[in-house]
């Protein structure tokens, strides 16, 4: 018998824009790049762009479409990221979604006490350890921007704190070109040399230009550094709707597309073939308060649409989910973070970051990360869809049980219930009387119990002493160099 539908597995997905709408946005983005242009504050980049065919007038650079199209030809359509142990971890391509932590907030909700205080290096380490223990968190960013070390060298401390507390892939923010270079040197020590790191990268750079349409010199230098090493990068223009971009989602997406294409063009002109995402952040400015919010549905709507534009080029994408404007881990936090996690997973974004933000991205919270981990688990199960074949349709089992019977003692049930049905140790699915007898704990208390358990029992394989000493020395000498250069 030939049965073309004998094995099928359908997965749900989301589509925001039509092909015609994507075409209009792409055409408009190319138009912005050539007729509006960019302020490029890097003399070497201006020279390089001019040689490629761009029009350069002082610091203003207008990039013709043919230049961008040639760069799109050389940009890889995806890349593979490994973990700290050189094991394949993420294939950043197509519609494969991977979730990562929040980052860069000045404040932290303490993982153990719940107190909110300025972010310290120790908080970065604790956040990485919690992320390592969360089975649905695929990669890690430093959860916060540490305030207890010199700012110019904070990236060195943050990378060390993360890489010693998780084996998962890392996305990092370099705070200066030299700091970025030193982080790569630290990573190379762990990988066993720069060539090993290039072949099996476990970290990704996140350089962020200034919107609207400005490429600062230090950001360009960081783009060049990743490109020179052929290390993956996620340039992330962050456009606030109505503030640093138009007050329409279509206009914001157009501007993000132009800005991200400019980052890609810089990287590809520097080193053709280097891996770059076509990425950006749709950010919401509350016009009533003047504050930046991360819980709005329009954020996920816009960034999912921007991803569709990137996907039309066949390029990897960047998401922004698992965050909330709530001040505590409450119903609002669950609602806003779960909505963004599910909607962006349905949209097929690749690297989805910022799981763990509270208070309009001003606070990184391990408790919110644990809550997000649960929502990601639900989302991954939902996106896995339903397998349909002779085994799962189970006609023979239905016939065997017949009217009025039950399936509890069937081998088919034993075979499938563990994989077909999700389970949770965090959510309460007990009888009311059992829940009450066990202390009537709400979600926030159960999360705190889970955090305490992680801190007491979760073990991350330590790096060898030789490597620990090497990265500690790089951190210390690098900090001294950066601080001296700043003075």
N, C-alpha and C positions, 0 to 999 in steps of 0.2 A: 504494500500500500504506500502510495506517495501522499504525504500530508504536509503541505507547506507551512501550516500553522501548528505543528505538533509541539514546538517549544517557543513560547513568546514571553517576554517580560516587558510590560508597558510601564513607563515612568511618567508621572505628571510633570508638566512644565508650564512656564508662564511666558507670554509674548505681550510686549507693551506696544511696540511700534510696527507699522506696516513697512513693507519693503520700500514703498514710495516715500514714506516719512524718513526712513534711514537715508535714502538717497538725497533728499532735500537737506538734511542736516550735514551730510558729508560735503555736498557741494558748497554749502554756506561756510563750513569750516575752512575749506580750501580758499574760499574767497577772503575770509578774515585774515588768513595767513599771508596772502599776497597784497591785499588792498589796505589792510590796517597795519599788519606787521607786529613786531615785538621790540621791546626795549631789551637789548642784549648787552649786559654790563661786563662782558668778557671779551677783551680785545682779540685773543686767539680764536675764539669762537666766531667772532665777526669776520675775521680774515678767512677762516675755513668756509663759512657760509658764502662769502663773496666768491671764492674760488669755485664753489659748486654751482653758482649761477644766481644767488640771491642778490637783491638790491640793498645796498648798505648806505645809509645816510646818517653820518655820525653814529649814534647808538641805536638808531632805528634800523631794523632788518626786516625786509619784506621777502617772503619765501615763495617762489613760484611752485605751482602744483607739480611740475615735472621733477623738481628736486625731491619733493616729498615722496612721489611715486617710486622713484628709484630707491629711496631708503626703505620703503615698504617692501620692496622686492628682496632685500637682504635680511630683513628682520625675521628671526625664527618664529614659527607659528606656535611655539611652546617650548618648555624646558623642563628638565627633571631636577628635583631637589632631594637631597639626601639628608639623613639625620647625622648627629654628631659621630655616630659609629660607622658612617659610610654606607648605611643601608638605604635603599630606595624608599623614599617617604611620600613624595607628591609629584604627580605628573601634571604640571600646570599647563593645561591645554583644553581645547574644546569647551565642554560644559561641566567639567569636573570641579566640584566645589570643596574647598578646604577652609576651615575656620581657625582664626587666631585671636589673640588677646588684644585688649586696649593698650594704650601707650601714652607717654609724654604728658600726663596730667601733673600739675604741681602738688596735688594732694592725694593721699591714700587713705582708704578705710582699712584700718589695721585688720589683718587676717585673723588675729586671735582676740583682740580686745574690742574690735568694732569701732574704736576711736578714729576720728578723722584728724589727720595731722599732715604736715609737710612731708613729701615723699623722701625717704631715705634709701640708701643703698641696700640696707637689710630688707626693706619692703620689696625692692626689685627681686631680690633672691627668693623671698617667700612667695611672691606672685608666680615666679617661674616654677617653683616646686609644686604649687597648686595646679598650674597648667599641665605640668608633667603627669600629675595624678589623674587629671580629667581625661577620660578615655576618648571623648569626642572633640577635644581641642587638638588640632593637627599641627599647629606651629605657634611660636611664641614671640611676642615683642616685649621689650622692657616695660613692665606695668607701672608707668610713671616716669617722671623726669626728676632725678634725685637732686635734692636741695642742700645736701650736707657735704658736698664736695665742690671744687671749683667748676663753674658752669662750663667753661671752655673744654674741660676734660671729663665731663660727666659721661659721655658716650663710652669711654674706656672702662669706667667703673660699672656701668650698666651692662655692657657686654660680658664682662667677667662674671658679674652676679648671675646673669641668665645662663651662660654656657656651663657654669658649674652646678646648676640646679635643674637642668633638663637636658635630655638627649634629643629633644625634638628640634626640627628646623627653626631658624631664627630669622626674623626681619628686624633690621636695626636702622636707627636714625643717626647718621653721622652729624655731629654739631659743627664740624669744620673739615676742610679738605684733609689736613694733616691728621686729625683725629680718625677720620674714615680710613686713611692709609694704615694707621696703627692698628685699628680693629682688624683689618685684613691680615696684618702681620700676626696678630694674636690667633686668628682663625687658622692661619697656615701652620702655626706651631701645633695646633690640635690635629690638623689633617695630615701632618707628616710632610709638610712642604707645600709650596705654592702650586706646583703642578698637580698634586693630589687634590688640593682644594678646588682648582679649576675643573678637574675631571668629575669630582663628586662634591659640588658645592652644598654646604648646609646653611648658608646664610644669604640673605637678599638685602640689598640696599634700598632705602626709601628716601630719595631726594625730593624736595618739594619746592617748586618755583613759587613766585608771588603772583597772585591774580589781582588785577587783570593784565595778562600779556607781558610780564616782566621775567627775565631770566637773570637772576643775580650771579655775579662772578663766582661766588663760593659754591652755589648750587651747580653751575655748569662744571666746575672742577670736580665735584663729586660724581656727576654723570660721567665725566671723562674717566675718572678713576675706575669705576665699575666696568666701563666699556673697554678700557685698556687691558683689564684682567679677564675679559669675557665672563665676568660674574653677573648673574641676573640682577636686574633692578626694577623697581616699581616707582617711576616718577609720578608723584601724586598732586597735580594742581588741585587746590581746594577752593572751590568757588561758592561764595555765599549768595544765595538767590536774593536779588534786589540790593546787594551791597557791593560785592566785588564781581558781580555778574548780573545779567538782566533779570528782571523780576518775573520771568516766565521760565518754566522748566525747559521748554524747547530752546530758548536762547541760552540758558545756562549749559545745556548739553552741547550746543554748538560751540560755545566758548571752551568748555573742557576738552572737546575733541580737537580743537585747534591747538590748545596749549599742550595736550599730551602728544599730539603729532609733532609739535616742535621739539619736545624732549626726545622723542624717538629719532627725529631727524638729526639732532645733535649727536646722539649716541652712535647712529649708523654711519654718519659722515666721519666720525672719529675712528670707529672700528666696525666696518661692515660685518654683519653676522652676529654681533653681540646680542644677548637676550634682553628684551625690554618689554614690559607690559604697556598696553595702551590704556592708561588708568587715570582716575581722577576721583574727587570727592564732591558730591552734591551736598552742600551745607545750607542750613535753614537759619535765617535771621528773623527772630520774632520782632515784627515792626512795632508791637505795643510796648515791649520792654527794652529793645535794643540788645537782647541777649541771643547767643547762639544756642540752638537746640539740636538734640540728636534723636529725639523720640518721634519725630513727625513722619507720617506715612509718605509725604512727598519726597522725603530723603530717599527712601527705598524705591519709590516710583521713578525718580530721576536717575538714580545710579543704576537701576536695572535697565532703563532705556539707554543710558550711556554705554552700558556693557553690550547691548545689542549692536550698537554702532561699531564697537571694537570687534565684536564677533564677526561682523560683516567683512572686516579685514582679515579675519582668521587669527587675531592676536589675543593673548591672555588678558584677563580683566582683574579688577580690584573692587572689593565690596566694603561695606561699612555697616555692621550689624551687631546685635547683641548688646546695645547700649540704651540708656534711658536718661530722661531729664529728672527722674525721681531722685529724692535726696536719701532715701533708704531703700532697702530691698523689700518692696511691698507689691501690692497688686499692680500699680502703675508700672513698676520696674518689670514685672513679669509680662504684662501686656505689650509694652513697647518693644522690649527686647525680643520676645518670641515672634512678634509680627515681622520684624526686620530679618530675623534669622530664617524664617520660613519663606518669606517673599523673595529674598535674594538667592536662596537655594533654588527655588522654583525658576528663577531667571537664569540660573546656570553661571553665576559669577564664580571666578576661580579662587582668588585669595580674598577671603572675607574677614576683615579685621575689626577690632574694637569691641570684642565681647568682654564685658566687665566694666564699662564706663557707667558712672553715676553722675548726677548733678551737672548735666550739660557738658560732659567731658572734662569737668574740673576735678573729678575724683576717680581713681582706679580702685576697684573693689574686688578682692578675691571672692567675697560672698556672691557678688553679682556674676562673677565668672562661673562659679559652681551652678548657679541658677541657669545661666546661658548654656552650660554644658548639657544640662538636662533637655533644654529646648532643641539643641543641635541634635541630640540623640533621637528625639521624636522626628525632627525634620529629615534626618538621614534615613530613618525607617520609612517615612512617607514617600521620599523621593526614590527609594528602592523599588516602589511599585509592586505589582502582583505578577508572579510567575504563573503562566497558564500552559499546562501540558497534561498528558494523560494521568501522571502521578498526582498533580495538584487538583485536577478536576474531581478525582476520587469517585468515579461512577461505581467502580466495583465495591468500594467500601460502603457507599450509600446503599447499594443493593443488598449487601451482606447484612447491614444493620436493619434496614427496612423500617416500615411504619411503627412508631411507638418505641423504638429501641434507643440506645445511646452509644456515643462514640468514645467514652472515657477509657475503656479497656482495650481499644483497638490498637494494634501495632502501628498503624498509620498515624494515630494521634501522638503516640510516644515519639515517633520518628520526626514529627514536624513541629510540635508545639514550642520547642525552645527557639527555633529559628523563625517561625511565622509570627509569633507574638512577642512584643517588646516587654521588658521588665524594668523596674526602677527601684532602687534602694532609697531614693530621696522622697519620692511622692508617697503620700499616704493613700493606700488602697485597702485599708483594714476596716472591719466593723467599728462603728462608733465606740462601742464599749471597750474594745481592745485599744483603740487610739487614746481614749481617756485614761485607761489604766496605765498606759505607758508614759503618762505625763502631759497629755493634751498639747503636744508640741506643734506649733505652727511652722510654716515653711522657713521663716527666718531662723528659728531655733534649730531646726533640723540641719540647715546649712551650716550653722556655727558648730554643731556637733561633727559634721563631716569635715570641716576645716581643722578642727582639733585633732581628729583622727589622722588626717593627712600629715599634719605637722609632727605627730608622734610616731607614725608608723611608715610613711612612704619613704622609700629609699631610692636615691638616684645614684647610679653607678659612678663612683668618683673618677676623675681624670688622674692619670699617673702623676706622681709627685714631680717628676722632671718637667712635665708640661705645665703643671700648676706654677712651678717656680719660674718658668720661662714667660708665661703670660703675666705673672705678677711683676716681673722685672720690666716687661714692655709697658705695663700700665704705669709704673712708678716713673720710669724715665720719660715716658710720653707725657705724663702730666706735668712734670717739671719743664719739659721743652715747651709745651703749649702755654703754660702760665707765664714763663719768661718771655715768650714771643708776644704775649698780649700786653705786657707791661711797657 
